[in-house]
Amino acid sequence: MTTIDTRYRVVGDITIKSKATTNGIIKGKKIDISYGNKKTTNFETISIIQSLQSLTPESPYFLVEVHKCDPNAILAVGIAPLDINSHAGQYNNSLGYHNNTGRVYTSWKVHANTLGLQYGKGNTVAIYVTYFGQYLSTALLYYDNFPVATRYHFESNKARFFPTLTFSGGRVDVSVLWPEAVEQLPSITDIPVSQWIRAPMGTYDTHTGLFENRSKLEDLPVQSPIPLGKNFRYFVVTQQEVSPTDGKGASVGLATCSPLKPTPTCTLMKDYYTWFAKMKMKVGNTIGWGVFYDDNCEDDKAEQLCLVYVMFNKLIVDVLFVLQPEGGFVPIVLLQPYATKVSIERKNILTNDEITKLQGFYKQMLSPAIDIYQKDKVDRDLSHHIFRKSEQVLLSIDDHLCRVSIPKTENTIHYVQFRKPLTYERRFFFVELENISEQCQVTIGIASSKHGLNEAPGLINDSVGYNTYTGKLYSNRKDTGNMRGHQCKKGDTIGVEIEVFEQEMSVALFSKNFRPIGTRYLTLRDHSQYFPTILIENDGDPVELLVYWQTRVSVPPHYSVRNPEDWCLPEGTKIDLKEKSFILPQHIDHSLCLQAPYSLHKKYNHFEIVLLDKFSDNEPPPAIALCTASPLDPPPVSQFKQDYLRFWPTGDAAKYLKQGDKIGWGILFPSEEENFVGKNKEQLIICYLTVNRTVGYVRVLYQPIGGFYPVVIAPPNVNRIKMDFSATRISTQDFTPEQIKSIIADAKQQIEEEQRLAKK
């Protein structure tokens, strides 16, 4: 149930214990809020409270003090629009700091240089919008009054910056100091270096003034909570330890406050810049970075062309013209195992000679930078003539956004196609479901210009599509494949990437909320016809989508095969990140699959699972397989061309295995076979089964288009899958070069015999 009074939007079992006086909020007065204190509370659903007073440049900050928090409770403190129906941050263009994981989500994304800390009873968290940009804003998050993370907030409409608390899982009591009750804002202009944000394993020694990496981890970050600007021109890092072998020190650079969305297409804009000395460094050497603006710059946090420079031992040694994103660049230092100690200083004064030198570089480099910037604007242009669409589809386009909207209409089918093809360089586009009804079906995919305006991509030949209502992934009218897909709703983001480009057919990888969910073959041979296509069946209700076409997205999301969250998983799967295990939803009448986002290749040539539970003939263990992106159609005839290679330890095979054993599949790519690739000949590969990392079975197959994807199959009795990611790349000693040649030669003889018999 949702209730809205003059001050709050409340969804679910939330009690506001101390309300404001009739005159409104009292300065300095915290409001007590409790969640889940009724016996009838359903902790599986999400409850929400939002202040109806949005954050503004005059009131940019609010604070939450936690008094009670059950062990299973999830509390997210964030910023969100009033239509949010999930946890803050796990909804398009919302931001949320989660207590149970310490993660800070922004528009579903979690990766950043600053990670946040877990919080609970006795802790205080706060959010400060440090810059209200035209398209992007920046937020600084606090833990017990110390800066702990920075993030972009991607909502462009400032009227939707509502302070938000979301709850589930268990009872929570908090006190909230809403923005209009804040008496004095924390200072963000003079945060001391000692309060720069460091990773949980990093330390700061107050006696020596050194940041330290005592655990000797790689790339341990120390980041400024605020960006460089006119009043914070540059910073200097003194190397207190360097590598004794090559003289490398800690990495020093500039970064955005979190990864940009979408990834920038202009080569002048990047998420991260660093600089390495060409000579061996010594203890005491200094590296600094600074930013230099045009003399007429009025807003040093706006998106603009500017000069960044590197100072080595107090001398300007390098300069670079860049496109600064909204919010500016923050200083960052990455401590290393061999460079575990640095000191950092804030600087703001340049000598007249330094200013003159930078002004000269600025004038010299401005014109070429403008040319690059203008070319990118042309490449990003979305003129209306590029679109093929049905009459009632409205397009609203500016330099950053493309809004696809349909007013309330009679029940009908709507269509929009972007008539620029996906290419190897621009292979990914994504769609934010800004406003759709529960009955609305949006199918997002790839189709040619011959595609009919009333047919969904994927439901005709030579096309692929993802139906948000059913969750099904289609290719050539069929929804068959290892992964069934996920249903989507308002607030979700759908992505489509051409993962593999091949002449005969390519591989499309679908994602939901920047996580992979499944692959399908795209059999359309004409790559110039790989047009992003959206079909909308809106049931007469209004629709609004934000579409980021591939010309405005430089690179797709990158997934790690060692990260369980980056695997394609059945809907409803939960992940134990510590155990690297998956808890599957109930599936008593069918099996479920887990699939890697990428196929096996030279740098990722093996995967394995642990047989976690006891098993028997009646309670069989999981199976492992190597599979193509989706089933081959027509099915292969040759025994050397397969779309599925499975090992299921049942029957006699189960006698040689026990609980706790590891089973895996790997692939060897014989070097002599690589010479055939591109000469109308297919590459033979050696697939091998491992048991506790010892080879137990070998099979030679032709490498299919897109390669073989690791797949785990859970029968109905299996609800837990445990992966072992420590052996994703192995160099097996079971094969000598002579054995590999012999295995391939024997396979080629069998292939010749197979072909001879087929001709009879």
N, C-alpha and C positions, 0 to 999 in steps of 0.2 A: 504494500500500500504506500502511495506517495502522498505526502501532505506538504503544502506550501503556505506559510504565513507571510507576514510582511518582512521577515528577516531570514528565514531558512527554507530550504528544500530538504525534506526528510523522507527517506525511503527505509522502511523496515523498523525493527525494534530498537529505536533510539530514544532516550529520554534526556531532555534538556532540563537540568536540575535548577539552575539559577538563571532566570531570564532577566533581560534588561529592564530598567525602569521605564516608565511611560515616556520619559524624555529620550529614550534610546540607550545606546552603549555608554557605559561609564569608562572614562579613560583609566587605563591600568587595571580594569576589572576583567578577570578571567571568567569564562562561562564553563560550568561543570556539565559534562556530557557522559552518559553511560550507555553501553550497548550490551544486549544479551542477558539482561537480568530477569527476564520473564521465563517461566517454565516452558512456554510455548515457542520460544525462539528457535527458528530453524537456522542453525549455524552453517548449513550448506549454501544458503543464499547470501547475497551481499547486501548489506545495509549501508546507507549513504546519508551524510549530512553536508550541506553546502550553504555557506553564507551567501545571501543574495546581494551583498555589497562586493562588487568585483575589486580586484587589486588594481591600483592606479599608480602613476608616478608619485603622487602625494601620499598614498597608503600602499606601499609595495611589499609589506612584511606581515607575517603572522606566525604565531608560536603555539606549540602543543606540548603540554606536560603530561606524561603518562603516570597514572597512579596505580593502575591495576591492569594486568595483561595475562590472561590464561596462557599456558604453554602452547596450545594449538591455535591461538588467536592470530589473525592477520589484520594488521592496521596499516593503512596507507595514507600518508599525509601528502596532499598535492594540490594541483590546480587543474580544473576541468570545466567543460561546458555543462549546462544544466540538464542535458539529455544523457549524461553518462549513466550506464547501467552495469558497470563492472568496476574492478579495482582501479584507482587512479594510476595513470601511467600505462595501463593495459587497455587502452582505448585510444582511438586516433586523436592526435593533437591534445593529449593530456599529459600531465607530469605527476609522478607518484614516488614517494620514498617509503619503502616497505620495511616493517619492523622485523619480520621473521628471517629475512635473508640479508637485510642491509642494502639491498639493491635499490637503485634509483632508475626507474623506467621513464622514458620520454617517448611518447608515440610508439610504444611497444619495444623500442630499442633500449638495450641495457649496457652495451659496451662503451667504455669511456676510460680516460686516464685516471679519473677519480671514482672510487667504487662505493663509498658510503660504509656505514657500520651498522650492525644489528642494534636494535634498541628495544627497551621494554620498561618495566616498572622502575620509576625513579629517574628516567631519562627525559630530556627535553629536546625536541626537534623543532626546527623553524625553517621557513622558506622566505627568501628575499629576491624579488625580481629586480635585478640590478640594472637591466636595460630593457626598455620597451621599444623594440624595433618595428619596422614597417611589416616585415614578414617573419622575422625570427626575434625572439626575446631571450635573455639570458637569466638564469636563476642560480643563486648561491644557496646551498643547503647547509644547515647547521646541526651539529650534534653536541648537546650540552654546552651551547654557546661558542663552540669552535667550528670554523668552516670545515666541512667534510667532503663536499662534492660540488661540481659545477655541471650544469646541463643547459642545453637549448630547450626552450619551450616553443613548439612549432605552430601554435595557434596564432593566426594573423589577426583575428578579430579580438581586439582588446576588451570588448564588452563581454567576452566569454571567459575571462580570467577569474573564475570563482574559486575561492579557498574551499578545499574539499577534503573530507575525511571519509574513508571507506573501511568497512569492518566485515569480518567473517571468522568462523572457526572457533571462537570462544569469547568469554566476557572481557570487556575492556572499559576502564574508567579513565577519562582524560579531563584536563582543563585547557580551554582554548582562549588565547588572547587574539581576538579577531583584528584585522588590519585597522579598523577605525578606533579600536581601544588602545592601540600602541601609543605610549607617551613619548618615547624617544627611540629613534631607529638606531640599530648598531652602525658604527662607522665602517664604511667599506673603502674609504680613501686612504686610511693609514693603518691597515692591518699589518702588524709586524711580520717580518720574515719568519720568526719562530712559529707563527701560526699558518704558514703555508701548508697546503694539504699534502699529506704523505700517505703512502700505502700502509695498510695495517701492520706489515712486517717492518716498516721503516721506523727509525727513531730520530729524535732531535735531542742533542746533549746541550742542556742549558748552560753548562759551565764552559764548554769549548765553543759553542755556537755552531756545531757541525751537524749536518744531516748524515745519518749513517745507515749502512746496509749490512747489519751484522749477520744476517742470514745468508749473505752472498748470493742473492737472487739476481737473475738477469732482468734488465730493464725495470728496475724498481723506481716508480715515479715520485717526484716531488714537484707539485704544481702550485703556482700562485693562484689564489682565489679570485684575483682581479686582473684585468687585462692591462697591457701597456697602453699608454695614451699621452696626451700633452703634459699631464702632471706626473707621469711615471714613464719616463722616456726609454730607459733601458735597465738591464740588470746584469750583474757580473757574478760568475761562478769561479771560485778558486779551487783548483784540483789539489786535494790533500793526499791523494793516493793515485798512482797510475800503474799500468801493467809493466812489470819488469822486463817483459820480452819485447813488446812492440811499442810501448809508450802510450798506449791508448788510455784515455780517461773516461769520465762520465760523459754521456751524451747531453748536449745543451741545445735547446731549441725553442721554437714557438709552436703553439697548438691552438686549435679552436677549443671552446669550453667543453664540447663533446662532438662526436661525429656529425657531419652535416647531413641533412635530408632535404632533397636527394643529393647524392654524391655530385660534387660540382663538375661541370663540363669545361669550364674555362681553365686553361692551363696555368693561369695566374693565381688560381685559388686552390689551396690544399688544406687538408686537416692538420698537417704536421710538417714542420721544417726543422732540419738539424744541420750541423756543420762539423766537419772533422778536420783537425789539423793535419797537414801533409807531412809534418816532421814528427819525430817522437816528442811527446810532451814530458814535462818534468813536474814534480811536486812544486806547487806555487804558481804554475802557469794559470792564466785566467782566460776565460771565454765569456763574452757577453753578447747579448742580442738587444737590438733596439728598433724603434719604429720612428719614421720621419714622415710628417704630413705636409701637404701643400700649405703655403702660408695663408691661404683663404679658407682653410678647413674650419668649419663651425662646429661640427659634431664629430669628435674623434672616435665614436663608437659606431658610426654609420658605415654601410657598405661603401667602399671607395678604393680607388687606386692609391697606393702609398709605397714608400720605400722601407724595406727592412734591411738592417745591416748587422754585421758581425764584427766584434772587437776582440782581438787576440792580444793579450798583454798590453791592453790600453790603446792599441792602434786599430783603426778601421781597416779591415783586411778584405772584406767582401760585402757586396750589396746585391739586392734582388728586388725587382719591382713586382709587387703582388697585388691581388685584389683582396682587400680585407673584408671578411664577412661581417654581418651585423654583430655587434658585441665586442669585436676586436680579437686580438691574439693574446693568449696567456703564456707567460714564461713556464717552461717545463724542463726538468732535469731528470735523466734516467741513470740511476746508479747501477753499477755493474759488479760482478763478482771480483773483478780485478781493480775496481775503482769505487771503493765503498764509502768514501768520505769526501764531502765538499762543504764549503761555506758559501753563502749567497748574500749578495748585497743589492739593495734597491738604489738606483741612481736616477738623477733628474737634470743634471747640469752638464751641458756640452760646452767645449771651448769654442771661441769664435772661429778658429781654424777648422774644427770638426763640423760646425754648422755650414761654413762656406763649402767644404768638401762635399757634404751631403746635398746641399742645394745644387751643386754642379752635377752630381750624379742624377738627381731628380730631373733636372731639365734635359739632360742627355738621354735618359731612358724613358721619359714620359711618352714620346711619340710612338715608338715601337710597341709599348704596352697598350696604348689606346687602339692601335691597329689590331692587336690580338683580341682585345676586349670587344671591339666592334664585330670582328669576324665571328666570335662566339655568339653574339647577339643575333647575327644573321642565321647561323646554324640552328639556333634555338627557336627561331621564329615559328609561330603557329598561325599562319594565315588561314582564314576560313576555307579557302578553296582547296586546302590540303585534305579536308575532311569529306567523307561520304557519309551522309546521315539521313535519318528520316525527318519528316517535317517538324514534328513537335519537340525534337531535341534542341535545346538551347545551349550555346557555347559562350562562356565568359572567359576571356583570355587576357592575361597580362604577362609581364616579364617573368613571373615566378609560377603562377597557378593557371590551370585549365579546369574550369568548373563545368561539368556536364549536368544539366538539370532538365527535368521534365515537370511541367505544372500538373496539377490534378486534371486528369483526362478520363475519357472513357477507357474501358479495359482494352488495351491494344498492345502491340509489339513495337518497340523502338530500337533504333540501331545507330551506332556510330563506328566508323572505321577510319583510322589514321593512315593516309595513303603515302607513308614513308616506311620502307621496310626495315625490320630489325636487321642489324648487320653484326659481324663479329666484333666490331668496335663499340656498337651501341645495341646490346643484346637483351636488355631488360627494361620492362616498364611495370608500373604498379598503379593500383586503383584503390583509393580510400572510399569506403562506403559511408559517406557523410550523412545521408538520410535515406533510408529505405524502410518500407513497411515489412512486417513479418511474412507477408504473402509474396513479396516481390522476389523475382528470380532474375539475377544478373549473371550472365555467362560471359566470361572474359577469356579471350584466347587469340589465336592467330588464324587468319584465313586470307584467301586471295581476293582480288577485285571481282572475280566471277561469283563470289559468294552472294546468295540472295539476301535481300533486306529483311526477310521474315524467318531466316534460319539461323539457329544458334551455332557458333563455331564449335567444332567437335562433332556435331550431329550431321555433317555432310563429309564426303570424302576429302582427303588431303587438307584436313584442318584439325586443330585441337582446341579444347575449351574446358573451363572450370565453372561448374554451375554452383553458385553460392547457396542456393536453397537446398539442393539435395546433397551438396558436397562432392558430387561425382566428377571425375576427371575423364574427359572424352577424347577419343582419337578415332577418326573414320567411323563414326556412329556408335562405337563400342566404348564401354566404361571398364573394360577388363584390364587388370594390372595388379601388381603386388599391393599397392596402396589404394585404399578406397576413397581417400580425400576427407575433408572436414567441412561441415556446414559452417556458414558465415552469417553474420548479422551486422546491423548498424554498429559502426565503431571499429570494424575490422578492416584490414588492408590485404589485398590480393596482389600477388606478383606473378609475372610470367617471364621466364628467361629461356633463350635458346642456349642450352648448355653445350651442345655439340652440333657443329655445322658439317654436314656431309652431303654429297651430291644425291645419293640414292634416297636418303632420308636423314632427318636431324632429330635431336632429342630436346624436348621441352621439359623444363623443370618448373613446377608450380610451387608457390609459397603462400602461406597465410601468416600475416603479422611478422614477416621477415624470418620465418622458419620454414624449411622445406617440407612439403607434404607428399610429393610424388612426381614421377616422370612418365612421359608418354612419347611415343614416336610421332614425328610429323613427317608425313610422306610427300608433302608438296616439294617437288624438285626445283621449281623456279624460285630461287632465293630472293629475287627482286619482287616477289609477291608475298613476302612474310609480313603482312600488314596486321598491326594490333587491331583487334575487333571486339566490340562489346555489344551484346544484345540484351535488352531489358524488357521483361514482362512484368509491368508494374501494377497490374490489377486495378488500374485507374488511380492509384495513389501517387502523390508527388515523389520525385526522386532527385537526389543530389549526390553526385560523385565528384571527387577530386582526382584527376588523372595526371600522372607524371609520365608523359610519353618518353620513349627512349632517347629522343634528341635532347632531353633535359636531365638525363641520368647517365653519368659517365661509366660506372661499373656496377654490377649486380652485388647483392650481399655475398660475403665470403663465408663459407661454412667450414668448420673443422671436423674431420672425421673422428677426432679424439674427444670431441665434446658431445655427450649424449643428447644435449638439447638440439644439436644440429642434424640429428638423424630424422628421416621421415618416419613418423610414428602414428599408430592408430589414434583416432580422436578419443580423448579422455585418459590417455596414458599419463601417469605421474612418474617423476624422475627423482631418484635418490642420487644427488650429485656426489656425495661422499663415497658411496658404494659403487658408483658408475653402473647403476642398475635401473631397470624399468619396471614399474608396477602397472600391469595392463588392466583395462576394464574387463568386466565379466563378459565372457564370450562362449557360453556353454554349447552353442550349436554350430560353431564355425571356428576356423583357425584365424589367427591374426599375424600380420607380417610387420617387420621393422626393416627399413632399407636405408643404406648409406646414401648421402646426397650426391656422392661422386662414385664413379666406377673405379675399380682397381687399376693402378698404373705403376710405373717404375718406382715412384716415390711413395706410393701407398699400395703395397703389393700383397697384403695379408690382413685378415681379420679373424678374430676368434671370440668364442663365448665360453663362459664357465658353466658346467652342469651344476646348477646351484642346488637343486632339490633331488631327493631320492627318486628313482624312476623304476618302472617295471613294464611288462607288456600291457597291463591295463592302464598304467599311468605313464605314458611315454614321455621322454624329454623333448626339448625343442629340436628342430631340424635347422641346418644351415645350408645355404644355397648361393650359387652364383647365377644371377638372372640378367636378362637384357632389360632395357628401359621400360618396355612393355612387351607383351607376347608378340612374336613375329607372325605376320599374316600375309600369305598363307604359312602354315606351320612348316618348319624345315624338314626336308626328306633325308638329307645326309646325316650319318651319325657323327660327323665332324662339324656340323653346323647346328648348334642347339641354342635354345633361348632359356634353358633351365638346367642346372647341374646341382643336384641335391644330395645331401647326406643326412639320413635320419637314423640315429643309433637305436634301432629296434631289432627284434629277432636275434639272429646270430651276432650281429654287430654289437648289440648291447652287452654281450657277455664279456667283452674286452674293455668295457668302460665302467666307471663308477662315479658316484657323486663327488664333485670337486675337480674332476678332470676337465681339460680344456680341449675343445675341438675347433678347427678353423679351416678356412680355404685360403690358398695363396695362388699367385700366378707368376710364372717365369716368362720373360719376354726374350726369346733367343735373339741374339744380336744379328745373326745372319738372316733371320726372317724379316728384320726391319728394312732390309734392302729392297724387298718386294713391294713395300707400301708405296702407293702412288703410281704403280706400274700395272694397274688393273689386276693385281694379284692380292689376295687376302693374306693376312699375317697369321701364321700358326703360333699358338701359345701353349704353354704347358700349365695346366691346372692341377694343383696338388692339394690333397687333404692332409691336415696335420692333427695329430693326437698328442697333446702335451708337447707340441712344437717338434714332433718327429713325423716325417712324411710317412703316410700309410697307404696312399693311393695316388695314382697319376693318370691324367686323362689329357690327351691332345685335342684341341678344338681350334676352329678358326675364330679369330677375334671378331665379335659382332660389332656392328656400327654402334658407337657410343660405349663399347666395352661391357664388361660384366660387373654388375652392382652387387655388393655384399647384401645378403638378405637373411634374416632370422625368422623362422616360422614357429609360432607358438600354437600347439594343439589346444583344444578346449580346456584341458586340465591344467595348463601352464599359465600362471599369472605373473611370474617374475622372470625377467631375463637379465643376466649379468654379463657385461662385456669386459674384456680385458684389452685396454687400449695401449698396452706397453709393447705390443708387437705388430704395429701397423706397417712397419717396414723391416723385413728380415732378410738376411743373406744366408740362405740355407746351405749347409755343407753336404747335404744329401745328394747333390748333383755336381758331378765333375763336368768340365767342358766336353769330354768325350762321351759321357752318358747323355748329355743334352743332345749332341749331334746324333747319337744312336736312336734316341727316343723320337726325334723329328723324322729321321730317315725311315724308321719303321712305320710311322704314321703316314708318310707320303706314299709308301708302298701300298698300304691299306686303302688310301684314297684313290690311287690308280686302279686298284682292283674293284673298288666300289663303282667308279666311273665306267669301267669296262662292262661290269654286269648291268649297269643302268642302260647301256646302249643296246643291249640284246633285246 
